Amino acid sequence: MSEPQIPLDDPLAPEAQPSQPSTTTAVLEREQVEEQLQEPGDHERFSHYVRKEKILESALSGDPVVALCGKVWVPGRDPKKFPVCPTCKEIYDGLRAPQDGGE
């Protein structure tokens, strides 16, 4: 029976007959991507303007929505309990271009 072949470029492969005792440590790097659905700060204190069809889609799918001001979150609270976001209101009133990527 022959021994299994280990690829030469394998960082975890043991060294062939080391001249002295040694320890090898391999570091495997992986990218961790965290999607930030909520922005910290004043955005949490306001109700935001979102296109009606996006609210309905979110209610069915659970996907986050993007407000006119650019805030991204999954709706789940009563917007009547909070004041309107001043940035959303300014955009809605036509003073600024929308940040939600919509037309």
C-alpha positions in Angstrom: 0.0 0.0 0.0 1.3 3.4 -0.8 0.9 6.6 1.3 -1.6 9.2 0.1 -0.1 12.0 -2.0 -0.1 15.5 -0.5 0.1 18.4 -2.9 3.4 20.3 -2.6 1.6 23.7 -2.3 -0.4 22.6 0.7 0.4 24.9 3.6 -0.7 22.3 6.0 1.5 19.6 4.6 4.2 18.3 7.0 7.8 19.2 6.2 9.9 16.3 4.8 12.3 15.3 7.6 12.9 18.5 9.4 16.5 19.0 10.7 15.2 20.0 14.1 11.8 19.9 15.9 9.7 22.7 14.6 6.1 23.9 14.7 4.3 25.2 11.7 1.2 27.3 11.9 -1.0 28.0 8.9 -3.4 30.9 8.9 -6.5 30.5 6.7 -7.9 33.9 5.9 -11.6 34.3 5.1 -13.5 37.4 4.4 -16.3 38.1 6.8 -19.0 40.4 5.3 -21.5 41.9 7.6 -24.4 43.6 6.1 -25.4 46.6 8.2 -29.2 46.9 8.0 -29.5 49.6 10.6 -27.4 52.8 10.9 -26.7 54.0 14.4 -27.8 57.5 15.4 -30.7 59.7 14.7 -32.1 57.6 11.9 -33.6 55.3 14.5 -35.7 58.1 16.0 -37.6 58.9 12.8 -40.2 57.6 10.4 -38.8 57.4 6.9 -40.4 57.7 3.5 -40.3 54.6 1.4 -42.0 53.8 -1.9 -45.3 52.0 -1.2 -44.5 49.0 -3.4 -41.3 48.5 -1.6 -43.1 48.4 1.8 -45.5 45.7 0.4 -42.6 43.7 -1.0 -40.8 43.9 2.3 -43.9 42.8 4.2 -44.1 39.6 2.0 -40.4 38.8 1.7 -38.8 40.2 4.9 -36.2 42.0 2.8 -34.9 45.4 3.9 -36.1 48.6 2.3 -34.3 51.8 1.4 -35.7 55.1 2.5 -35.4 58.3 0.4 -32.6 59.4 2.7 -30.7 56.2 2.1 -31.4 54.4 5.4 -31.7 50.6 5.0 -33.8 48.6 7.4 -36.6 46.0 7.7 -39.8 47.9 8.6 -41.5 46.6 11.7 -42.7 49.5 13.9 -45.6 51.9 13.7 -44.3 54.9 11.8 -47.1 57.1 13.4 -45.3 56.9 16.7 -42.2 58.8 15.4 -41.6 62.2 13.7 -40.8 62.2 10.0 -37.1 62.1 9.0 -36.2 65.7 8.0 -33.9 64.4 5.2 -36.7 62.2 3.8 -39.2 65.1 4.0 -36.7 67.4 2.2 -36.3 64.9 -0.6 -40.0 64.2 -0.8 -40.7 68.0 -1.1 -38.3 68.1 -4.0 -35.3 69.9 -2.5 -32.9 67.0 -2.9 -32.4 64.1 -5.2 -33.6 60.7 -3.8 -30.9 58.4 -2.3 -32.9 55.2 -2.7 -31.9 54.6 -6.3 -35.5 55.0 -7.6 -36.6 57.2 -10.3 
